[in-house]
Structures are given as structure tokens and as C-alpha cells.
Amino acid sequence: MTSVYLVRHGETDWNRLGLYQGTTDVPLNRRGREQAAQLADALQSVRFDAAYTSPLCRAGIPRPRFWGNGSTPLVPLRDLREISYGLWQGRSSRAHAHCSPGLAWRWRETPWKVRFPGGETLEEVRQRASAALSAIIAAHPGGTILVSGHGHLNRVLLIHALEWPRERLGDPAAERLLHTALLRSGRRKSAAMKSLVPGEFAPPPNRRSTTRSRFDAISATSVRIRSPTTRCCAS
């Protein structure tokens, strides 16, 4: 059985200001660095066989605290980068709602049908990210793997891995898995979700059904970042 810890980076100044980040390489701010350290502490007992990250610097993990002897390299993969917002990057959702109300409305209501000017679609992100995840798992059968990504990258990976309907993008229950989720492959049964902290995460209604999944989502930690949570904002 292969275990994948899917994590999201901490806060940046652009998160705090509500700006579209996408593929812009924005570093963590002070709070974000503290959150990365908290994540490292929360997972310090896990022995990772491999670790992969987005090439964007905000997705990096503090190795000395996280790896112990530092023997596991943190490998950047281009296909784990955040969605590209193209011309929208560096601007606020409020500004785009004023200047491009049609596109802003479609991004809220039908996000899977949106292509950002000069950027990507969510389906393109799903295709490249899921291919990267499949290659990672194939390279480490039965291993324990860390994957450090971004908001929308992690959302589409969860939808793909758990075979959720696309409409669950932004679902409040699914958002609980966004920042740190443990996925286990090798068992073909419905997703069973619980929190490492009692009361922190409740499974969505009817998920304990006969629906088959590529993975089981075993748990979500209580590690959170204070950043915009609407579909219009990115990390």
C-alpha cells in the first residue's frame, strides 16, 4: 500500500491581500513560514521514502526539521505547479470582477469551463498533476510519499484521486482535506475520512457508499493557513 501525504503551503503576502498568485513565484511571509514549521512538527514522526514539491518556492518544506538527517531529497516537479492565471496574476479578484464581470462570474459558477487569458484550465491542471502523481506512485510502490502543492492543484488532485464529481470543487467538506490529506492506494473501496483531531473533519454525506475510489482519503490534519478560500483566489 502506498501512502501519499498531500500538503499545501503556508500564507504569502499575496494570499493575505487576496491576489491571484498562480505561477508567480511569491515567497512565504512570516506567518507562512511559521505554518510550514507547524506542518513539519505535525508530521515529524512520519518516515518519508520520497518527497516531491511544486517548483514554486512557497511550496518548499523546512528540511532540517522535517527530514531529521536530511537523507530524503525534496524533488521539484514542474507539473505540480499551481494553475496559471495568465494575465490575472498579481491582481485582485475584486478588480477582475469589475473589469471582467463575465469571466469572474463563470469562474465562480462554472470554473471547469474557464480558461484564463494567457493561462490554463482546471482540466489541463488535472491532466498534468494526475499524470505526475501516477508517476510518483509507480516509482515508489508501497512507499510513504510527501507531495507539496497549492490550492487549486490539490483540489483537482483530490477530485481525481477520490473520483469525486467535479462539482465538489470548493465543497466545504472537501476543503477540510485541502491543507494536509493522507491518501492511501492499493485498496479499492469507498473513501473513509476522519480527522487526526476529533471533530476537525466530518465525511461528506453518503460518502461511505459502494462508490469505488482510486485512493482512500484516510485523514486530514488540523493544520490550516489563513488565506482566501473562495474559488476566485489562488495559492
Order of alpha helices (4+ residues) and beta strands (2+ residues): beta-alpha-alpha-beta-alpha-beta-alpha-alpha-alpha-beta-alpha-alpha-beta-beta-beta
